[in-house]
Structures are given as C-alpha cells and as structure tokens.
C-alpha cells in the first residue's frame, strides 16, 4: 500500500515538473522562435514589383509570392514566380524556400533555380521588424548562389524582401516591395 502511495506521489511530482517546464518554455519564447513567429505572420499571397539595380532589364517585373505555413506549424514554404506566368519549371523561374526551426536556430534553405541549395541562418532584429538571414553553407555548385536575405515587415499588409545573389564573385541585389493579396 505504501508503495502505491509513493508511486502516486512520484507520478504527481513528475507531472507537475513537466507542466512547470512546459509553462516556462511557452512563457518565454527563444529568439529563434520569435523570429520564426514573425516569418509565419507573413503567410498569404503577395504581389509587387522587383527592383534590381545591377540588372535594370529585370527591374519592374511584377512578382507573385505565396507564403504557406505547413507541417503542423513547423515549416514555412516561400514560393516566388513572375505574376501571370504558369507553374512551368521548364520555362519560368520558380524558386522554393523553406524556413523552419532547427533546434534553437532559425534556418532557411533556398531551392534555387541555379540548381543548388544555400542554407542560411536568421534572427530577428532588436526592433522586431526584420529577420535577416546569413549564408551558412551550400549544397551543390557554389559558383552562383543566393547569398543573403532580409525580410522586413512594414505592417500586416506590406513587407519587403531583399535577396542578394552571388554570381561568379559579383553580388546582385534584388528588392521586392510586396502587398498582401489575401
């Protein structure tokens, strides 16, 4: 009888500790979790022009962006394409980017039209409006690759993205000014 009481008390203590640990974790999200939550707040359909100072012929194109939270909230899918073009990977660019938490690190993998997969790590700015990603490593040919990205939330219906592409030791910057469509 005493062993059952002791076992019951032990069970209650373990459950209480687990509950307290869970409450502590959810009460104070990590910087990585705060960064990921900021990124997930962008879920939806977006459109707007791109500006590419180093390639003026590419500037002015209207882009469509789809951001979708998936995998029970554990990943964000980012898909870009020129507005009005079909999803035909043989004729049109259609890069896909995945953002997720990897332990205590916000991670971005860009499945690039250049055929490689740069992996970047990111963090939220002190003002809570910008998530900036720095290159960590690349799978595939590194000669041409996405090198850096910055997401800035202006308000619930407007954000910008700045992507820097490395092309044979030359950095090319693209700025996207996006407005929510839904």
C-alpha beads as a LAMMPS data file, in Angstrom:
LAMMPS data file: protein, C-alpha beads

182 atoms
181 bonds

1 atom types
1 bond types

-500.0 500.0 xlo xhi
-500.0 500.0 ylo yhi
-500.0 500.0 zlo zhi

Masses

1 110.0

Atoms # bond

1 1 1 0.000 0.000 0.000
2 1 1 2.809 2.394 0.899
3 1 1 4.492 1.687 -2.445
4 1 1 1.286 2.650 -4.306
5 1 1 1.063 5.924 -2.391
6 1 1 4.747 6.636 -3.033
7 1 1 4.291 5.808 -6.726
8 1 1 1.235 8.116 -6.926
9 1 1 3.144 10.952 -5.252
10 1 1 6.083 10.401 -7.614
11 1 1 3.745 10.489 -10.631
12 1 1 2.164 13.759 -9.437
13 1 1 5.610 15.317 -8.868
14 1 1 6.883 14.265 -12.324
15 1 1 3.707 15.580 -13.966
16 1 1 3.961 18.862 -12.041
17 1 1 7.605 19.315 -13.056
18 1 1 6.802 18.561 -16.701
19 1 1 3.906 21.033 -16.632
20 1 1 6.087 23.711 -14.987
21 1 1 8.871 23.182 -17.531
22 1 1 6.365 23.394 -20.399
23 1 1 4.816 26.555 -18.943
24 1 1 8.260 28.150 -18.650
25 1 1 9.131 27.262 -22.248
26 1 1 5.932 28.694 -23.687
27 1 1 6.031 31.782 -21.465
28 1 1 9.392 32.968 -22.795
29 1 1 9.924 32.067 -26.471
30 1 1 13.500 31.939 -27.679
31 1 1 14.854 34.488 -30.144
32 1 1 14.686 31.778 -32.817
33 1 1 11.010 31.103 -32.002
34 1 1 10.233 34.850 -32.063
35 1 1 11.975 35.096 -35.452
36 1 1 10.015 32.135 -36.809
37 1 1 6.727 33.541 -35.494
38 1 1 7.491 36.834 -37.295
39 1 1 8.115 34.913 -40.529
40 1 1 4.904 32.878 -40.137
41 1 1 2.918 36.113 -39.718
42 1 1 3.617 36.702 -43.420
43 1 1 1.587 33.656 -44.527
44 1 1 -0.620 34.548 -47.502
45 1 1 -0.478 35.677 -51.121
46 1 1 1.572 38.762 -52.038
47 1 1 2.369 40.758 -55.186
48 1 1 4.632 43.630 -56.077
49 1 1 7.480 44.888 -58.220
50 1 1 11.108 43.850 -58.082
51 1 1 13.981 46.322 -58.392
52 1 1 17.391 45.026 -59.479
53 1 1 19.855 47.952 -59.654
54 1 1 22.623 45.795 -61.208
55 1 1 20.268 44.404 -63.879
56 1 1 17.818 47.173 -64.882
57 1 1 16.254 44.934 -67.541
58 1 1 14.911 42.786 -64.689
59 1 1 13.520 45.718 -62.702
60 1 1 9.822 46.474 -62.711
61 1 1 8.608 42.919 -63.186
62 1 1 5.566 42.179 -61.055
63 1 1 6.194 39.195 -58.802
64 1 1 3.781 36.846 -57.060
65 1 1 4.719 35.326 -53.716
66 1 1 2.965 32.571 -51.836
67 1 1 3.888 32.004 -48.185
68 1 1 2.275 28.981 -46.554
69 1 1 2.654 27.535 -43.058
70 1 1 2.797 23.733 -43.251
71 1 1 3.856 20.638 -41.297
72 1 1 1.657 21.433 -38.273
73 1 1 3.207 24.888 -37.991
74 1 1 6.791 23.650 -38.154
75 1 1 7.719 24.970 -41.611
76 1 1 7.036 27.942 -43.865
77 1 1 7.025 27.444 -47.654
78 1 1 8.039 30.516 -49.698
79 1 1 7.373 30.338 -53.477
80 1 1 8.193 33.147 -55.918
81 1 1 7.241 33.487 -59.571
82 1 1 6.644 36.282 -62.035
83 1 1 2.968 37.296 -61.755
84 1 1 0.799 35.859 -64.516
85 1 1 3.174 33.068 -65.521
86 1 1 2.136 29.418 -65.296
87 1 1 3.908 26.995 -62.983
88 1 1 6.078 25.548 -65.737
89 1 1 9.557 24.843 -64.350
90 1 1 10.936 24.225 -67.861
91 1 1 10.213 27.814 -68.979
92 1 1 9.918 30.004 -65.861
93 1 1 11.840 30.581 -62.649
94 1 1 10.038 29.259 -59.609
95 1 1 12.392 29.091 -56.611
96 1 1 11.104 27.462 -53.445
97 1 1 12.411 28.339 -49.993
98 1 1 11.729 26.535 -46.728
99 1 1 12.030 28.234 -43.326
100 1 1 11.978 26.209 -40.109
101 1 1 13.401 25.962 -36.605
102 1 1 16.395 23.670 -36.263
103 1 1 16.827 23.428 -32.510
104 1 1 17.436 26.984 -31.357
105 1 1 18.311 28.281 -34.832
106 1 1 16.030 29.750 -37.498
107 1 1 17.051 28.077 -40.754
108 1 1 16.268 28.852 -44.397
109 1 1 17.008 26.519 -47.313
110 1 1 16.607 28.066 -50.757
111 1 1 15.958 25.533 -53.543
112 1 1 17.426 27.738 -56.238
113 1 1 16.796 27.792 -59.968
114 1 1 20.621 27.710 -60.212
115 1 1 20.379 24.071 -59.078
116 1 1 21.876 24.423 -55.609
117 1 1 20.580 24.729 -52.044
118 1 1 22.070 27.515 -49.951
119 1 1 21.339 27.171 -46.249
120 1 1 21.108 30.346 -44.190
121 1 1 20.542 31.096 -40.539
122 1 1 18.490 34.040 -39.401
123 1 1 17.496 36.168 -36.497
124 1 1 15.054 38.902 -35.605
125 1 1 16.297 42.489 -35.335
126 1 1 16.070 44.219 -31.938
127 1 1 13.102 46.315 -33.152
128 1 1 11.204 43.107 -34.086
129 1 1 10.510 44.180 -37.691
130 1 1 13.268 42.482 -39.673
131 1 1 14.509 38.909 -39.999
132 1 1 17.943 38.721 -41.600
133 1 1 19.499 35.508 -42.939
134 1 1 23.250 34.917 -43.374
135 1 1 24.763 32.192 -45.544
136 1 1 25.873 29.124 -43.583
137 1 1 26.713 26.616 -46.336
138 1 1 25.670 25.394 -49.796
139 1 1 24.808 22.016 -51.280
140 1 1 25.622 21.935 -54.989
141 1 1 27.694 24.250 -57.166
142 1 1 28.528 27.449 -55.239
143 1 1 29.563 29.499 -58.329
144 1 1 26.121 31.130 -58.480
145 1 1 24.006 31.106 -55.334
146 1 1 21.630 33.029 -53.121
147 1 1 23.894 34.584 -50.516
148 1 1 21.798 36.710 -48.123
149 1 1 18.164 37.625 -47.498
150 1 1 16.280 40.157 -45.397
151 1 1 12.535 40.196 -44.671
152 1 1 11.139 43.476 -43.303
153 1 1 7.559 43.715 -42.059
154 1 1 6.141 47.194 -42.687
155 1 1 2.616 46.351 -41.489
156 1 1 0.145 43.449 -41.754
157 1 1 -0.387 44.096 -45.481
158 1 1 3.043 45.226 -46.656
159 1 1 6.530 43.761 -46.410
160 1 1 9.779 43.913 -48.334
161 1 1 12.303 41.255 -49.191
162 1 1 15.895 41.858 -50.150
163 1 1 17.766 38.965 -51.714
164 1 1 21.454 39.022 -52.648
165 1 1 22.659 36.613 -55.313
166 1 1 26.347 35.764 -55.778
167 1 1 27.242 35.329 -59.436
168 1 1 30.908 34.485 -60.032
169 1 1 32.145 36.745 -57.209
170 1 1 29.728 39.585 -58.029
171 1 1 26.836 40.378 -55.685
172 1 1 23.492 41.194 -57.328
173 1 1 20.818 42.694 -55.110
174 1 1 17.053 42.366 -55.717
175 1 1 14.458 44.324 -53.713
176 1 1 10.819 43.167 -53.645
177 1 1 8.091 45.568 -52.449
178 1 1 5.141 43.308 -51.644
179 1 1 1.468 43.956 -50.841
180 1 1 -0.852 41.321 -49.388
181 1 1 -3.477 39.996 -51.835
182 1 1 -5.463 37.981 -49.252

Bonds

1 1 1 2
2 1 2 3
3 1 3 4
4 1 4 5
5 1 5 6
6 1 6 7
7 1 7 8
8 1 8 9
9 1 9 10
10 1 10 11
11 1 11 12
12 1 12 13
13 1 13 14
14 1 14 15
15 1 15 16
16 1 16 17
17 1 17 18
18 1 18 19
19 1 19 20
20 1 20 21
21 1 21 22
22 1 22 23
23 1 23 24
24 1 24 25
25 1 25 26
26 1 26 27
27 1 27 28
28 1 28 29
29 1 29 30
30 1 30 31
31 1 31 32
32 1 32 33
33 1 33 34
34 1 34 35
35 1 35 36
36 1 36 37
37 1 37 38
38 1 38 39
39 1 39 40
40 1 40 41
41 1 41 42
42 1 42 43
43 1 43 44
44 1 44 45
45 1 45 46
46 1 46 47
47 1 47 48
48 1 48 49
49 1 49 50
50 1 50 51
51 1 51 52
52 1 52 53
53 1 53 54
54 1 54 55
55 1 55 56
56 1 56 57
57 1 57 58
58 1 58 59
59 1 59 60
60 1 60 61
61 1 61 62
62 1 62 63
63 1 63 64
64 1 64 65
65 1 65 66
66 1 66 67
67 1 67 68
68 1 68 69
69 1 69 70
70 1 70 71
71 1 71 72
72 1 72 73
73 1 73 74
74 1 74 75
75 1 75 76
76 1 76 77
77 1 77 78
78 1 78 79
79 1 79 80
80 1 80 81
81 1 81 82
82 1 82 83
83 1 83 84
84 1 84 85
85 1 85 86
86 1 86 87
87 1 87 88
88 1 88 89
89 1 89 90
90 1 90 91
91 1 91 92
92 1 92 93
93 1 93 94
94 1 94 95
95 1 95 96
96 1 96 97
97 1 97 98
98 1 98 99
99 1 99 100
100 1 100 101
101 1 101 102
102 1 102 103
103 1 103 104
104 1 104 105
105 1 105 106
106 1 106 107
107 1 107 108
108 1 108 109
109 1 109 110
110 1 110 111
111 1 111 112
112 1 112 113
113 1 113 114
114 1 114 115
115 1 115 116
116 1 116 117
117 1 117 118
118 1 118 119
119 1 119 120
120 1 120 121
121 1 121 122
122 1 122 123
123 1 123 124
124 1 124 125
125 1 125 126
126 1 126 127
127 1 127 128
128 1 128 129
129 1 129 130
130 1 130 131
131 1 131 132
132 1 132 133
133 1 133 134
134 1 134 135
135 1 135 136
136 1 136 137
137 1 137 138
138 1 138 139
139 1 139 140
140 1 140 141
141 1 141 142
142 1 142 143
143 1 143 144
144 1 144 145
145 1 145 146
146 1 146 147
147 1 147 148
148 1 148 149
149 1 149 150
150 1 150 151
151 1 151 152
152 1 152 153
153 1 153 154
154 1 154 155
155 1 155 156
156 1 156 157
157 1 157 158
158 1 158 159
159 1 159 160
160 1 160 161
161 1 161 162
162 1 162 163
163 1 163 164
164 1 164 165
165 1 165 166
166 1 166 167
167 1 167 168
168 1 168 169
169 1 169 170
170 1 170 171
171 1 171 172
172 1 172 173
173 1 173 174
174 1 174 175
175 1 175 176
176 1 176 177
177 1 177 178
178 1 178 179
179 1 179 180
180 1 180 181
181 1 181 182
